[in-house]
Amino acid sequence: MSQDEHLCARCARHQLTCCQTPQVYVTLGDVRRIEAETGQTGFCEFRLPPDPGYTDQDDDPIWRDNAFQPDGTRRVLNKQSNGDCTFLGPTGCVLSTSARPLVCRLYPFDYTADGFRDEVVPGCPLELLRPGQELLPTLGMSRELAEPWRQQLYVELLAERTGATAKPSPAPLP
């Protein structure tokens, strides 16, 4: 294992990750960015969440009222035959940060339309951190860098429902 190998690549080899277990929700803006970068289409579909309780989002009515279709489905990335996200490669996500779905860019932050919650979501493999490493700095993330993406996610959620055009996504991390 290379010392400079990204934590996400190590994680993908060791356990079922955020790129393997859940359905990854994508906005219409995400779809357009991915199509523009990859030239691919047909990488997502509308599906019901595997856990019916997921639709109970009373703490985030904008998400609840806009991410789901009237039939309860939502647009999610397809998976490879082994269950991995269609864009998970051997060294992590094959998409550039600017094309990556907004929810992926925001992971492991826990958030609502009102802002970030105090704790990150469980799931990142803290046991794979090297001595002295902390999760967010190791991932190259901070609330300040993630805030424009959180705002963009909710702009795109609302724009899709109203038919408005969402603003372009913020620039990727340096």
Legacy VTK file of the C-alpha trace (Angstrom):
# vtk DataFile Version 3.0
C-alpha trace
ASCII
DATASET POLYDATA
POINTS 174 float
0.000 0.000 0.000
1.444 3.329 -1.066
1.947 5.957 1.643
0.309 8.582 -0.589
-2.651 6.395 -1.552
-5.945 8.157 -0.862
-8.011 6.936 2.081
-10.994 6.269 -0.225
-8.951 3.844 -2.350
-7.831 1.949 0.777
-11.400 1.924 2.023
-12.820 0.493 -1.206
-10.480 -2.515 -0.870
-11.318 -3.176 2.788
-15.075 -2.933 3.207
-18.381 -1.999 1.709
-18.195 1.755 1.367
-20.235 4.810 0.460
-19.455 3.844 -3.167
-20.732 0.316 -2.742
-23.538 -0.043 -0.228
-25.995 2.864 -0.653
-27.850 4.145 -3.646
-26.225 7.400 -4.746
-28.796 10.110 -5.449
-28.004 12.385 -8.397
-29.592 15.681 -9.347
-30.327 16.548 -12.952
-27.355 18.925 -12.705
-25.161 15.978 -11.634
-26.386 13.979 -14.628
-25.513 16.816 -17.006
-22.034 17.273 -15.505
-21.310 13.534 -15.689
-22.567 13.304 -19.284
-20.430 16.298 -20.274
-17.292 14.792 -18.720
-17.712 11.163 -19.741
-19.867 11.266 -22.870
-21.916 8.480 -21.266
-25.672 8.292 -20.826
-27.835 5.700 -19.107
-25.743 5.587 -15.923
-28.674 6.326 -13.633
-32.271 5.283 -13.108
-35.222 5.983 -10.848
-35.498 3.544 -7.932
-37.264 3.231 -4.623
-34.931 3.508 -1.624
-34.178 0.052 -0.188
-35.146 1.325 3.270
-38.690 2.782 3.208
-37.797 4.837 6.289
-35.396 6.858 4.152
-38.310 8.844 2.763
-39.115 10.046 6.301
-37.087 13.242 6.136
-39.126 15.519 8.370
-35.941 17.299 9.497
-35.245 18.303 5.881
-38.486 19.080 4.032
-36.712 20.478 0.967
-34.975 17.110 0.476
-38.118 15.146 1.275
-40.308 17.185 -1.080
-37.876 17.454 -3.996
-35.563 14.430 -4.170
-38.427 11.977 -4.548
-40.847 11.496 -7.425
-44.588 11.150 -6.692
-44.201 7.345 -6.846
-41.469 7.433 -4.148
-38.558 6.782 -6.498
-35.495 8.965 -6.866
-32.738 9.219 -9.470
-29.715 7.144 -8.442
-26.505 5.968 -10.078
-26.502 2.454 -11.489
-24.251 -0.159 -9.963
-21.772 -2.548 -11.492
-22.566 -6.274 -11.327
-20.505 -6.568 -8.118
-22.565 -3.812 -6.430
-19.984 -1.031 -6.778
-21.020 2.378 -8.063
-20.707 2.505 -11.823
-17.967 5.136 -11.397
-15.894 3.343 -8.724
-12.550 2.267 -10.147
-9.562 0.515 -8.582
-8.197 3.766 -7.123
-11.503 5.371 -6.148
-13.970 7.485 -8.095
-13.106 7.837 -11.776
-14.984 11.141 -12.047
-13.247 14.450 -11.500
-14.408 16.352 -8.446
-16.281 18.816 -10.665
-18.334 16.005 -12.258
-18.820 13.923 -9.107
-22.396 13.927 -7.726
-22.928 16.620 -5.118
-23.887 14.094 -2.427
-20.580 12.305 -3.061
-18.623 15.537 -2.791
-20.345 16.224 0.523
-19.788 12.786 2.074
-19.141 12.236 5.019
-20.817 15.471 6.100
-24.324 15.173 7.522
-26.462 18.112 6.463
-29.893 19.546 5.765
-31.038 22.606 3.840
-30.326 24.590 7.012
-26.651 23.647 7.245
-24.248 21.033 8.529
-24.847 18.900 11.586
-22.185 18.743 14.273
-21.064 15.181 13.573
-20.119 13.543 10.294
-22.091 10.475 9.233
-20.740 7.120 10.360
-19.234 4.928 7.695
-15.786 6.233 6.875
-13.195 3.690 7.999
-11.481 5.529 10.809
-9.422 2.397 11.497
-7.668 2.918 8.141
-6.371 6.334 9.147
-2.655 6.361 9.836
-1.478 7.419 13.300
-1.973 11.137 13.785
-4.396 11.517 10.857
-7.856 13.021 11.240
-10.697 12.154 8.856
-11.661 15.494 7.276
-8.114 16.810 6.698
-7.095 13.418 5.290
-9.976 13.622 2.834
-9.009 17.223 2.000
-12.370 18.440 3.264
-13.691 21.164 5.506
-17.097 22.695 6.112
-15.927 25.879 4.406
-14.982 24.012 1.227
-18.148 21.876 1.326
-20.630 24.689 1.976
-20.894 25.821 -1.684
-21.649 22.223 -2.679
-24.323 21.908 0.013
-25.925 25.112 -1.230
-25.670 23.930 -4.851
-27.363 20.640 -3.968
-30.405 22.451 -2.611
-30.459 24.918 -5.523
-30.524 21.954 -7.894
-33.186 20.121 -5.875
-35.468 23.149 -5.992
-34.650 23.997 -9.618
-35.499 20.526 -10.823
-38.939 20.613 -9.252
-39.688 24.093 -10.575
-38.063 23.600 -13.976
-35.624 26.458 -13.397
-32.011 26.265 -14.535
-29.562 25.685 -11.714
-26.348 27.669 -11.454
-23.130 25.901 -12.455
-21.407 23.827 -9.822
-18.643 25.444 -7.780
-15.074 24.779 -8.829
-13.392 21.588 -7.587
-11.020 21.511 -4.649
-7.477 22.519 -5.545
LINES 1 175
174 0 1 2 3 4 5 6 7 8 9 10 11 12 13 14 15 16 17 18 19 20 21 22 23 24 25 26 27 28 29 30 31 32 33 34 35 36 37 38 39 40 41 42 43 44 45 46 47 48 49 50 51 52 53 54 55 56 57 58 59 60 61 62 63 64 65 66 67 68 69 70 71 72 73 74 75 76 77 78 79 80 81 82 83 84 85 86 87 88 89 90 91 92 93 94 95 96 97 98 99 100 101 102 103 104 105 106 107 108 109 110 111 112 113 114 115 116 117 118 119 120 121 122 123 124 125 126 127 128 129 130 131 132 133 134 135 136 137 138 139 140 141 142 143 144 145 146 147 148 149 150 151 152 153 154 155 156 157 158 159 160 161 162 163 164 165 166 167 168 169 170 171 172 173
